[in-house]
Amino acid sequence: MKFSGYELMWLFFIYSFFGWVIETVAGSVKKKRFINKGFFTGPFCFIYGFAAVLMAVTLWELQDQWFFLFLGCAIQATLIEWLTGLVLERVSHHKWWDYSGKKFNFDGYICLQNSVLWGILGFTAMKFGNHIASAVYHLIPSAAAHMLMWVLAAVAVIDLTTAVAALLHIQKDIPAVRQWNHAVSRWTYALGTWLVTHVSGRLVKAYPAAGHKAQKMNIRSHFAQGCGFYKLFWIFMIGSFLGDIVETVFCRLTMGYWMSRSSLVWGPFSIVWGLAMALATALLYKDRDKSEVRLFVIGTLLGGAYEYICSVFTEVVFGKIFWDYSKFAFNLGGRVNLLYCFFWGFAAVLWIKLIYPALSWLIEKIPVRTGKIATWVMVIFMTLNIAVSMMALIRSDGRDKGIAPQNALEQIIDEHFDDERMQKIYPKAKPAVN
């Protein structure tokens, strides 16, 4: 079941609210007092809403494959929980929840028990919840529903601002922010007490682990220190280049001829590889001293989920299928297959244990001034490259559907990136079947 943009917004807010209800009631029952588990001022846990929308967009074609639907929901929700915990820790230097006391936990942010629970909740939402929520949405008059979505979106933006201000301890200097925070907190508090009939505080009380300082990285004076922006950007750049070279050579050896394997219209860059290496570095950097088996299992699961999401994204956004594993054994919708998932696992071990340490050392040898200038020059180039590539792919899909250019920019794109040139850049891409 596919949803429109407004329907996805509706799902986002509905599940964000129900997520807040679940977390608040569960926390209050456990603590025997009202606990507002929302990170935001209002009654929302946006992590639930984001996860629900991601599942609705990427896993809709698994509706009839119950096991893989459950597995996909569990993996995606677990990954989102992990990333959220890491980002909050990086920003605030605090841990907002800690599962270290549970068996089969990873980094204290995710654990097997919760992953199974997320799988069950996601499966239930995909099989039943989305249909019910969509039916309720269509009971609202169209104009009123659209207006409601934009009002909720505006509220969410303001709420995000107040939450970030609170996190950075700057809300006391902004009267408007302080007043908004106070007003919405009172309303949320009233709703929460009605749900659990108890009174309590929020944030730190909701997340006792937030009182424990996260271990800070040692600050060094050289370029691209630790695992920050500069390091990850150059990992992305190098990974994109090496990924394109590896795929090009692999195709030459297996198919007997050379072909472009680039993701972009300018230069030999494979974005899928670059993002994968940057994400693997960010997620597994702290676990580089852990066992190879652990890294292999994580790499296999996350690599498969990542490739599946990339396949769905490119098909939905650009109307193109860039790879098809339908002829492979143990494939899932032609988007992933078991053999290549194992490749992701081996790649994770090889990357974290051998390649990354050497590459990190080389990057840190770049002079600070030179490195920063080169980084921002390449940021601008890659941003432009990605934007032009996206427009060229969207217009290619439009031409396949017989849609004429609507403005001067689309005419320019059609002139410089016609079907012949796009075929040379993306020889394996084929139109998606609707």
LUMLO-647427 format. One record per residue: x, y, z of N, C-alpha, C in turn; residue in three letters. Coordinates in pm, whole numbers, plus 50000, padded with zeros to 5 digits. Example, Ala and Ser with C-alpha at 12.3 -4.5 7.8 and 13.67 -1.06 7.14 Angstrom:
# LUMLO-647427
513194943150780512304955050780513204967050780ALA;512854977550708513674989450714512905000350787SER;
END
This chain:
# LUMLO-647427
500844988050000500005000050000500885012450000MET;500755020849896501545032949886500725044849936LYS;501425054849993500765066150053501205079049986PHE;500325089149989500675102449940501515109550045SER;502055121350007502865128950101502105132850226GLY;500845137350210500035141350325499695129250413TYR;499475117850351499185105750429500405101650511GLU;501605103250453502825100050527503005109650645LEU;502675122450624502725131950735501765127850846MET;500575123550807499585118850904500115106950982TRP;500695097250912501265085650980502375089951076LEU;503185099451033504285104151117503765109551251PHE;502765118151246502265124151369501455114151452PHE;500685105751386499905095751459500825086551538ILE;501855081051472502745071751540503655078851641TYR;503985091551615504765099151712503975100751842SER;502665103251828501825104751947501665091452021PHE;501325080851946501145067952011502455062852071PHE;503575066152007504865062652065505075069552199GLY;504675082352205504785089652331503895083352438TRP;502675079452399501755073152494502365060252548VAL;502895051852458503485039152499504645041352594ILE;505565050252556506755052652637506385058752772GLU;505445068352771505075075252894504355065952992THR;503405058252940502675048953027503615038253082VAL;504445032652995505385022253040506345027753146ALA;506895039753121507815045653217507145049353347GLY;505905054153339505185058153460504815046153545SER;504385035353481504045023253555505275017653626VAL;506395018153557507635012853615508115021353732LYS;508015034753718508525043753821507465047253927LYS;506195043053896505075045853987504845060854006LYS;505135068553900504845082953896504885087253750ARG;504305098753721504235103253582505625106153527PHE;505945100053416507225102153348506925105953203ILE;507245118353166507075122453027508285117852947ASN;508145106852874509275100952805509625107952674LYS;508835117952634509155124952510510375133752526GLY;511265133452428512405142652426511915156852400PHE;510795158052327510265171052292509305175952399PHE;508945188752388508035194752486506635188952473THR;506165187452351504825182352327504735167352341GLY;503535161952328503325147452345503695139652220PRO;504985139852187505455132952067506775125752095PHE;506915113852039508205107052029508455105351879CYS;509125115051820509255115451675510055103751620PHE;510815097151703511555085451656510585074551610ILE;509435073451678508415063851636507815067851502TYR;507495080651488506915085351364507855083551246GLY;509125086851266510105085351158510255070751118PHE;510335062051218510465047751190509255042451114ALA;508065046751154506835042051088506785046450942ALA;507185058850915507175063850778508225056650694VAL;509415054550751510455047450677510005033450641LEU;509375026550734508865013150706507775013450599MET;506875023250609505785024150512506305026450370ALA;507395034050359507945037350227508795026050171VAL;509575019650257510575010050207510154995350216THR;509174992150301508844978050323507454974150273LEU;506794983050199505424980250157505314967750070TRP;506384964649993506304953149903506534939749975GLU;506784940450107506974928150185505704924450263LEU;504594930550230503354928450305502954913650313GLN;503214906250208502804892250206503904882650250ASP;505064887950285506174879650331506404882750479GLN;505644876050562505564879650703506904879550775TRP;507704869350754508974868450825509894879950787PHE;510014882650655510914893250611510374906950649PHE;509054908350656508474920950702508824923350848LEU;508674912950931509054914151072510544917251085PHE;511394910151010512834912051018513214926150972LEU;512594930750862512894944150813512504954950913GLY;511334953450974510884963051075511834963151195CYS;512234951351239513124950351355514474956951327ALA;515044954351209516354959851174516274974951160ILE;515274979951088515174994351066514955001851197GLN;514034997051279513765003951406514975003551498ALA;515664992151501516864990951584517945000451537THR;518125001451406519125010651351518795025051385LEU;517515028651375517095042351408517335045351556ILE;517015035651643517245037551786518725039451815GLU;519545031351750520995032151769521525045651723TRP;521145049851602521625062551548521175074251635LEU;519935073851681519425084551766520235085551894THR;520515074051955521315074052077522705079552055GLY;523325075651943524685080451913524705095451888LEU;523715100451814523665114851784523455122851911VAL;522505118551995522265125752120523495125552210LEU;524175114352211525395113452292526475122752239GLU;526605123152105527635131652044527345146452071ARG;526045150252067525675164352083525735168652229VAL;525185160352319525045164552459526085158752553SER;526875149052503527855141952586527185134752703HIS;525945130352681525215122252779524585110352709HIS;524395099752784523635088352734522205089752782LYS;521245089352687519855091952722519125079352763TRP;519605067852729519085055252782520225045152776TRP;520125035052857521235025652869520695011552895ASP;520935002552799520524988652812521694979652850TYR;522734985452907523934977552937523634966053032SER;522604967453114522274956853208521504945353146GLY;521094946753020520344936152953521274927352870LYS;520874914852853521644905652771521534909652623LYS;522564906152548522604908252404522374923052369PHE;523014931952446522924946152413524144950252330ASN;524014961452263525124966652182525254981552210PHE;526394985552264526674999552298525755004852408ASP;524904996152466523975000752566522765007752509GLY;522735009852376521635016952312520605007852248TYR;521004995752213520064986252154520294972752219ILE;519254964452217519364951052272518394941852199CYS;518634928952210517834919352135516364919752174LEU;516084920952305514694921052349513914932552285GLN;514514944452285513824955952226513704954552075ASN;514714948652011514654946851866513474937951828SER;513264927351906512104918551881510804926351901VAL;510764934552005509564942652031509324952351916LEU;510384959051868510234968351755509734960851631TRP;510214948551612509764940751499508274937751506GLY;507814934251626506384931251645505544943851624ILE;505974955151682505214967551667505204972051521LEU;506354971251454506414975251314505564966351226GLY;505614953351251504804943851175503314946951193PHE;502914949551316501514952651344501084965451274THR;501974975451276501654988051209501514986151058ALA;502424978451000502394976350855501184968150812MET;500814958150889499714949350850498344955050883LYS;498254962750991496944967351036496884982451062PHE;497864987451136497805001351180497755011451067GLY;498555009750963498585019350853497235020250781ASN;496595008850764495295008650696494235016050779HIS;494265013650910493305020350999493565035351001ILE;494835039251015495185053451019494805060350888ALA;495045053650776494695059450646493185061250633SER;492425051350681490955052350674490455064150757ALA;491045066050876490645077350960490995090550893VAL;492155091250830492595103450763491605107550653TYR;491105097750579490205100650468488795104150515HIS;488525102950643487255107650697487255122850716LEU;488455128750720488595143150737488485149850600ILE;487745160650585487695167850458489095171350409PRO;489315170450279490655171850222491335184950263SER;490645196250246491245209250278491605210150427ALA;490705205150513490965205350658492135196350693ALA;492225184750628493315175350655494655181450617ALA;494705188050500495945194350456496375205450551HIS;495415213550592495725224350685496215218750819MET;495565208050865495975201850991497415196850984LEU;497785191050869499145185850855500175197050864MET;499875208450799500835219550802500895226050940TRP;499785226551009499795231851146500645222851235VAL;500445209851225501235200451305502725201251268LEU;503005203151139504395204451095505035216851157ALA;504285227951160504805240251221505045238351371ALA;504115231751436504275228751579505495220051602VAL;505705210151514506855201251528508165208751514ALA;508215218151419509445226151400509735234551523VAL;508695241051576508885249251696509295240451814ILE;508655228951826508975219751934510415214951924ASP;510855212251801512235208151780513185219151824LEU;512835231651792513675243051831513795243951982THR;512675242552052512715243452198513505231852259THR;513375219852199514095208252252515605209952235ALA;516005214952117517435217152093517945228152184VAL;517145238752201517545249552291517735244452432ALA;516815235852477516935230052611518185221352621ALA;518445213752514519605204952515520905212752522LEU;520925224452454522135232652451522155243052563LEU;521135242752649521065251752765521045266452725HIS;520305269652617520235283552575518805288852583ILE;517845280752628516465285252628516215296452727GLN;517065297552830516865308052930517135321952872LYS;517865322452760518185335252698517195339252590ASP;516155331052564515195333852458513805333852520ILE;513245345452554511935345952622510835338752546PRO;510765340552414509705334052336509805318952346ALA;511025313952338511235299552348510835294652486VAL;511195302452589510885298452726509375298252748ARG;508665308252692507215308852709506525297252636GLN;507005294352513506435283052438506655270052515TRP;507855268252563508205256052635507305254352758ASN;507055265352828506245264752949504785261352915HIS;504235267852812502835265852776502575251552730ALA;503395246852639503195233352586503485222852692VAL;504465225452777504775216052885503575214252977SER;502865225453005501685224553091500605215953027ARG;500405217752895499385209852826499795195052822TRP;501055192552792501545178852789501445172352927THR;501795180153027501715175253164500285171353201TYR;499325179753163497925176953193497465164153124ALA;497865162652997497495150652923498155138352984LEU;499415139653023500125128253080499555123953214GLY;499205133653296498625130053426497265123453409THR;496535127653306495255121053278495475106553238TRP;496595103953166496885090353121497335081553238LEU;498155086453324498765077753425498445081853568VAL;497725093353584497245098253715498365099553817THR;499515104053772500625106853862501335119553815HIS;502195124953903502915137253872504405134653876VAL;505155141053781506615139253782507285149753697SER;508575148653687509355157353599509515151253462GLY;510535155353387510735150353252512225149453220ARG;512555145753101513895144853044514865137053132LEU;515595143753222516625136653297516025125853385VAL;514835128753447514175118653528513695107053442LYS;513335110253320512875099653229514015090853182ALA;515195096653177516365089453127517495090453230TYR;517455082253334518465083153441519885082253388PRO;520065074953280521425073453226521975086553175ALA;521095096653152521575109553103522435116553206ALA;522355112353330523185118353433524625114053427GLY;524905103953347526275099053338526935104853215HIS;528025111153234528745117253123529285106653029LYS;529115109252901529705100352801531185103252792ALA;531935093352754533375095052743533695104252626GLN;534425114752651534765124352546536045119952475LYS;536095123652347537285120352269538435129452308MET;539625124352296540795132552318540915142652205ASN;541065155152239541165165652139542615167152096ILE;542825165651966544175166751914544245178351816ARG;545435182651786545615194751706545725192051558SER;545755179451514545935176851372544595176651299HIS;544675175651167543485176051083542655163251099PHE;541335164751088540405153451089540565144651212ALA;540595150751328540805143351451539635134251483GLN;539925123151547538885113851590538035108751475GLY;536725109351495535785104551394534735115151368CYS;535205127551344534305138751323533965141051177GLY;533455153051149532965156251014534045154850908PHE;535215160950932536265160650829536695146450797TYR;536865138450900537275124550878536215116950799LYS;534955118250840533885110850774533675115650630LEU;533845128650606533675133550469534725127550376PHE;535965127050421537005121450333536895106250322TRP;536375099850424536045085550411534985083750303ILE;533975092550306532925092150203533505094150064PHE;534375104050048534965106949917535825095349867MET;536705090549953537595079549914536805066949889ILE;535805064249976534965052549957534175053049828GLY;533665064949792532925066449666533825063549546SER;535045068549551535985066449440536405051749431PHE;536825046149545537275032149543536125022649506LEU;534915025749555533775017349521533505017049372GLY;533615028649307533415029249162534485021149089ASP;535735022449133536835015049070536635000049086ILE;536294995749209536094981449235534974975849148VAL;533834982849143532714977949062533054977748913GLU;533784987848868534154988448726535054976748688THR;536064974048771536974962848745536234949548755VAL;535354948348855534584935948872533734933048748PHE;533074943448696532264941548574533134937748455CYS;534324943448448535224940048337535644925548345ARG;535934920548465536394906748482535264896748461LEU;534044900248504532934890748498532144891548367THR;532104903348306531294905048185532124906648058MET;533404909748075534284910447958534334923947890GLY;533724934247948533794947547886533684958247994TYR;534164970247959534154981248053532804988448049TRP;532344992948164531125000948170531205010248289MET;530475021248280530435030748390529625024948507SER;530155026448626529425022248747529245033948843ARG;529385046148791529295058048874527855061048912SER;527675067349028526355071949072526075086149026SER;527125093448986527005107548955527395110448811LEU;526955121748761527205125148621528615130348599VAL;529265135148703530635140148692531555132248784TRP;532475125048726533495118348805533155104048842GLY;534195096148873533995082048912533675080649060PRO;532435083049095532025082349235530785073649249PHE;530845063849339529705055449371529205059349510SER;528095066849513527575072249639527185061149736ILE;526645050149683526235039149771527425034049851VAL;528565032349785529775027749855530285038349953TRP;530325050849909530835061449996530035062950123GLY;528705063250108527845064350226527985052150316LEU;528105040450254528245028150333529495028650419ALA;530605032950362531865033450438531815044150545MET;531215055650514531105066250615530205061850730ALA;529065055550697528165050750801528785039650884LEU;529475030250816530145019350888531175024850985ALA;531905035050942532915041151028532265047851149THR;531205055651123530535062851232529915053251333ALA;529335042251282528615033051370529525023051441LEU;530585018951373531425008251428532775013151480LEU;532995026151473534285031751514534635027951658TYR;533635028951748533905025951889534105011051914LYS;533715002751818533804988251837534914981951753ASP;535894990251715536974985151629537844974751699ARG;537784974451832538574964551906537764952151942ASP;536484951651899535644940051930535944928651834LYS;535334917151857535644905151779535184906451634SER;535874898851547535534898851405534134893051381GLU;533744883151462532424877051445531334887451471VAL;531494895251573530514905651606530394915751492ARG;531524920251440531514929751329530904923651205LEU;531154910851181530604904151062529094903451069PHE;528554899751184527094898551198526434912251181VAL;527004922351246526444935851234526534940751090ILE;527674938551026527854942850887526904935850793GLY;526654922950816525734915350731524314920850741THR;523834923050864522474927950884522294942350836LEU;523204951050879523064965050842523334967150694LEU;524284959750637524574961050495523394957050409GLY;522744946050446521564941750373520434951850382GLY;520194957050504519134967050523519454979750446ALA;520714983850447521144995950377520944994550226TYR;521354983250170521224981250026519744980749986GLU;518924974550069517484973750040516874987750038TYR;517184995750139516645009250146517105017650028ILE;518385016449990518905023949875518165019949747CYS;517885007049731517175002349612515765008249606SER;515055007949718513705013449721513735028549696VAL;514685035549758514785050049745514995054149599PHE;515955047949531516235051749393515065048549301THR;514345037549331513195034149248512045043849269GLU;511785047449396510675056449426510955070649377VAL;512175075549401512505089449369512815091449221VAL;513625082349164514085084249027513385075248925PHE;512565065948973511885057048880512815047548808GLY;513985044748868514985036248804515385024648895LYS;515675013348835516235001748907517685000448866ILE;518605002448961520025002548929520684988848948PHE;520054979949022520554966249031519374956949055TRP;519524944749008518444934949018519044921149044ASP;518774915549163519324902649203518294891449191TYR;517304893549106516234883649095516734869849056SER;517864869248985518384856448939519264849549043LYS;519524856549154520344850749260519464842549354PHE;520064832249412519354824449514519214832749641ALA;518124830349715517874837049842517894852249828PHE;517204857249725517094871749709515774876449769ASN;515704889449797514494895449853514034906549759LEU;513034903349677512494913149583513494917649478GLY;514574910149461515604914149366516474925549417GLY;516214930349539516944941849592518194937749670ARG;518114926749741519264921449816519264906349801VAL;520424900449825520504885849828521474881649936ASN;521344869449982522094864750098523604865350074LEU;524044861649954525474861549925526074875449941LEU;525434885549884525964899049893525844904750034TYR;524844900050110524784904050252526014899150326CYS;526444886850294527674881650354528884890050311PHE;528874894650186529944903350140530024915950224PHE;528834921550257528804933450344529434930250480TRP;529154918350532529734914350660531244913450654GLY;531754906750551533214905750535533834919550514PHE;533144927950437533664941350410533744949550539ALA;532754947750629532774955150756533994951350839ALA;534284938350845535444933750921536734939050858VAL;536864937450726538064941950656538264956850670LEU;537154964350661537234978850667537674983550806TRP;536964979150910537224984151045538574979251098ILE;538924966751069540124960951126541414964651050LYS;541334966050918542564967950839542614981150763LEU;541594983650681541684995050589541515008350660ILE;540485009450744540215022250808541385027550891TYR;542025019450977543145025051057544235031150970PRO;544595024350859545635029750772545165042350701ALA;543915042250653543375053750582543205065650676LEU;542765062950798542615073450897543955080250926SER;544985072150937546335077550964546795086650850TRP;546515082550726546915090650611546145103850605LEU;544835103250633544025115350630544515125350734ILE;544875120450853545315129350959546685135450933GLU;547405130550832548695136150794548545148650706LYS;547345151250658547105163050574547245175550662ILE;547965185850614548065198350691546675204150720PRO;546515209950837545195214450881544585224550784VAL;545305234950748544765245250661544425239550523ARG;545355231750468545115225650336543915216250341THR;543815208450447542725198950459541375205750467GLY;541265216450543539985223350557539565230050427LYS;540515236450359540185242850231539735232450129ILE;540525221450119540185210850023538825204650056ALA;538535203150185537255197250224536085205550175THR;536115218650199534965226950163534845229050013TRP;535975228749943535915229049796535195216549745VAL;535545204849800534935192349757533475191249804MET;533155197249920531765197349966530895204749865VAL;531365216149819530615223949721530485216249590ILE;531605210249544531585202749419530625190849427PHE;530715183049536529875171249548528405174849565MET;528115185749636526725190249650526145193649514THR;526905201149433526455204649298526335192149212LEU;527315183149224527325170749145526095162249177ASN;525775160849305524615152849346523325159449299ILE;523235172749312522015179849271521765178349121ALA;522815180249040522675178948895522335164548857VAL;522975155048924522715140848896521265137348926SER;520745142549037519355139749073518385145748970MET;518675158048927517815164248827517875156648695MET;519085152048657519235144548532518475131348537ALA;518515124548652517795111848667516275114048668LEU;515835124548735514405127448739513885130748599ILE;514665138548522514255141748385514315129448295ARG;515275120648318515345108348239514085100048261SER;513655099248386512425092048416511225099148353ASP;511245112448357510155119948296510075117648145GLY;511215117348078511215114747934510695100747903ARG;511065091047990510545077447970509025077047978ASP;508445086148058506995086648075506325096347979LYS;507135102347889506585111547790506265125347844GLY;506895129247956506635142248017507595152547958ILE;507085162947900507905173347840508515182347948ALA;509655188947919510255198148018509295209548051PRO;509225213048178508265222948224508845236948238GLN;510175238148235510805251248251512175251248183ASN;512855262748189514135264448120515195255148179ALA;515165253048313516155244348375516025230048325LEU;514805225148315514595211548266514995210248119GLU;514835221048041515275220847902516785219847893GLN;517475227147981518945226447984519405212448023ILE;518755206648123519105193048165518905183248049ILE;517795184647976517535175647863518575177147754ASP;519055189447733520055191747628521405185747664GLU;521825187247788523155182747830523195168347878HIS;522045163047919522005149247969520855141847900PHE;521015140247770519995133347692520065118347716ASP;519185110847651519095096447675520395089147642ASP;521075093647536522315086947496523395088547603GLU;523535100647655524545102847759524175095747888ARG;522905095847926522475089048048522685074048037MET;522525068547917522755054347897524215050747918GLN;525115059847879526555057447899526915058248047LYS;526305067648119526625069348261526005058348345ILE;524745054648312524015044548388523575033148295TYR;524515025148246524155014848147523265003948201PRO;523285001348330522494990548388521144995148444LYS;520915008248443519665013448497518505010348401ALA;517385006448458516195003848376514975009748444LYS;513975013648365512785019748425512095010148520PRO;511595015848631510835007648726509465004348669ALA;508974992648701507654988548655506634992348760VAL;505705000848725504675005348822503564995048835ASN;
END
